[in-house]
Amino acid sequence: MKTLTVPPGGLSEITAAPMPAYRDDWEERLLADPNLLREMADGIGGPFHLLYPARVVHNIRAFQRVFARKGVVGTVYYGKKANKSPAVVRACAETGAGVDVSSVGEFTAALAGGVRGEDLMVTGPAKSDELLRLAAQQRALIAIDDLDELARLTATAIPARAVLRVLPRGSASRFGMTGDELDLALTLVDAEAIRLEGFSFHLTGYEVADRAALALQLIARCREARGLGHPVSTISIGGGFGVDYVPAEAWHAFLDGVNDRWFHGGRAPAPDSYYPYHCPVPGPAMLEAILEHGELGNQLRATGIRMAIEPGRALLDRAGCSVFRVQGVKVRSAHGYPYVILTADGTSFSLSEQWFDSEYLPDPVLWPEYPGAVTPTCVGGSSCMETDMLSRRRIPLPRLAATGDLLVYPNTAGYQQDSNESSFHELPIPPKIVLRDGPDARLFEWKLVD
């Protein structure tokens, strides 16, 4: 067994703090199986993504249970842009969740997956006339982004359902309408052509108080609109529900120690570029905190207003991973200490965070798992681009990797797997494999889906 010997002082000098991801039971079983990952890798012949739809079902139902416990009428719309797989849409159909779409392609894919048109919410700016007509015909709920869109929807002469998207005060977002534009829109809505059902917004960041405060403002807007004769009954607070990837101690150790010397090329991403990989109040717990903040829950119950949410990443938490084969191993040195550069059999287009001048931080698992000497390791892609790095960070892998080993990047179903996919170099786009529990609960059945 080959090893790379790095003095303890060198490890702390050039090696990043470990960022071990939480693992679900299905992931433990997958990694413990002596053959399954190898069989899939040999059968595919390149990188691939795994999805476990049962976890998506679990996540949707967790949000739904929060609404039920709080006595609030609520609807979960899956933000489809987070992962294109039809398996996720089928999980929505199974649980009665809706889908948030922003294109004709997403709309028709959701219908094909078994979600009814009336359970779709159509968002995004300056929607095409084709999308507006399709949404109106299928009785989807349309989030109107501006006055021109309102006029074009009215001109379709197809009765439609709509909410008005609000530009949060002080926001530099390009989405939504100002207060004055909303006031005008309320006077322009033709009640015979458009059934105005409420208002929507989306906030960046993960602040509970900000979402609750703006939701309360929209309840006041709903009262105003009802006074004008509109049957408003919905506010949508959008997505942005945090995901907890790694334990708090790992995240804070990383933030406290991060420096340029931990990264290949000697440059760390900007401090504000990282996704917050530890979230103390994630997903359904964040929804519960929003409903409990101030008078929001009481006001929703008193007014009979439905709250819609549009989570993407949070519904995909721990529902998938990405697998790459090691096809090259090089030993190099930094600041006088040795480290390893691996070349994977795919590219960083398959880990989208890398292409936002940031870094996907949860540590990959080196498979098969067995102990050795901790080895500082970064991971490059198979393209000819210097910047094609799956992990610029020197990860403390538990042993020296060898050609043919597998790198399993955890919890990649949310946004990482396909938002930046590319067949650069005419390499095939990594396919998706759906895992399901077999008749024997210890075993999986797997199937290519894309």
Helices and strands as residue ranges (DSSP letters): H 8-14, H 25-32, H 36-44, E 48-51, H 53-70, E 74-79, G 80-82, H 86-95, E 98-101, H 104-112, G 117-119, E 120-122, H 129-137, E 141-144, H 147-155, E 160-165, H 179-188, E 194-200, H 208-227, E 234-236, H 248-257, G 260-262, G 271-273, H 283-292, H 296-303, E 306-309, G 313-316, E 320-334, E 337-344, G 348-350, G 352-356, E 365-367, E 375-380, E 389-397, E 406-410, G 424-426, E 432-437, E 444-448
